[in-house]
């Protein structure tokens, strides 16, 4: 337990600082662009909200990519392999450390979004009673169900993408051990094509599930079928996790730092 906790802290802290820097850069960008808007005389109560929406993709996309890179670098580092823990636990701790940090980024975006939305609410609504009635038709239970469903889909999709990247990384490394150079390149090309295809399929799946959740929120419907897609993603994650752990034990060699 001590070794697992030590590994988790060692992996989480650098990633937390990295994600905090991204959120800080985003906040600074929003402030600077809002000040520039004020200098031009176009500042309104909704300016902060609009500028946040413009910069929100920065920490979300870049943070996701940086954490994916950190996941893969971990498996090539020899420092953390000295801890007496099993490979499957090492694999899980690495994923959990990145997952907690990406959730931290998501929560930061939700807080900033809610704050700027509150500040510019009257300006954004424009005094239109129809818009207020539209938002007023949703009860707290439907909104909470939508939020939890969206979080579940995002968490599973994130883990699935990271585990798929790791699987492709491990497969290319394993191929180097017993294939000649020409065949290695061929295998790498095939794996790259598969990764691109899987990435598009995952993106379509994620967009479809979020759209479904949104439509069910508007129509006050049930989201029981959401669990089917979630269970499919969870099953794929478990299968990829088993394969990744097996490859990790047999073919992945760390590099001494």
Order of alpha helices (4+ residues) and beta strands (2+ residues): alpha-alpha-alpha-alpha-alpha-alpha-alpha-alpha
